[in-house]
Amino acid sequence: MNRRDRNRDPRPTKSFRSTLTRRDFVVTGTAAGVAAATGLRFGAAASPVPNLAVAHGPDVVHNTTSAIEAIGGMGSFVRKGHVVNILPNAQGTHPGTSTDPALVRTVVDLCKKAGASEVRWLTWISGKYWDRSAIGTLSGDSGAEMVKIDAEDPAQWRTLSIPAGVALTEVRVFKALWECDVFISMPIFKDHIGSRFTGSLKNYMGASHPTDNRAFHPTFEGEDLIHMEQCIADLNTVVRRPDLIVADGMTILTSKGPFGPGDIASPQQVVAGTDRVALDAYGATLLGLKGTEVNMIRKSADHGLGEIDLGAVEIHRIANA
C-alpha cells in the first residue's frame, strides 16, 4: 500500500455504516433514548455494558455524553470524593492534531457532576501546546488543574521493569499516573508518519519519560519503525490500565501526522470504552486501516492487552442528530 492509498480520505458516513456487524446495536437518538426504547437501564443484568460505545453526530458534547452514558455513565467510574487524572493529546492548532478541547471539557464536567473532588490533566510537555490547542483554557475554566511533570526531577518518575518486553527491558513513567482514584485516557485518532496510526496505545508516550520516548524512534524507517511500535506495545504492559478511554474521532488528521498540517476527515465520532486494543482497532478503521495492519495494535494484542478482532467486540452505536 503506497502513502497516497494509506492516507486517502475515508468516507465517514459509509465507514460508519459499512462496519456494522450482527453484534452491533444501532440506535437513533441519545443514550437515554436507547434505554426508553428497549425498556432496559444501562448496566442492567439483561443489557450487558458493551466493550465499546460509538456516538456519531455533529455535536462533540452530545457525542461524548451519550457514548459515556452507553457504557454505564460517568458515575460507573467516578465516585464522590475521587481524584481523577486525565491524559489528553495536545500537539498543536492544526485540525485533527489534538483532542478536541470541548471533548476534554465535557469529560471534566461529567467527572465533577459525578462527585470528583479534583480533576487534573497530566503532562510533561511545554505549556505552549496546551495554550495552542485551547485544551488548557477550556479545562481550566471548568475547574480542572494542569499537573506539569518535571522531566528533570527523578522523584516524579517511576522506573518500571518490563518482564514481557520484547524491545524494552525498562521504562520511566511519571508517578502521577498512579496518584489518583480514576485514570482517563483521552487520545485522538489520527495519522502518524511512522506507525500510520495513533490512538490510545500510543497516547501512553505522553506518560513515559521524553528521553525514553526519543529512544523509541530515532528515525521513522525500516527496523527503527518496527522497534518503535514494539516499544509502545511493551510500554503498555506495565503502565496503569485506563479506567476509562474517551477517544476523539470527530475531525482527524489522515496524512502528515502527528503534527500536520495535512489532509483531514470528519467521521464525527466519539468512542468510549476500556479496552485499548479494541478501541484502537476500531479507530484504525476511521483511517481506512484494519487493526491487524498496524504493528503496535497487533503487537499489543500479542501481549494479551485486549481484543483485536472487532467481530468479537460488543459495539454499541448511537446516531445523534
Helices and strands as residue ranges (DSSP letters): H 3-6, H 12-18, E 25-28, H 31-38, E 52-56, H 60-70, G 74-76, E 83-88, H 101-113, E 118-123, H 127-133, H 135-141, E 145-148, G 154-156, E 157-161, E 170-174, G 175-177, E 182-186, H 200-203, G 204-206, H 210-216, H 222-235, E 244-249, E 252-253, E 264-265, E 269-273, H 276-285, G 291-293, H 295-302, G 310-312, E 315-319
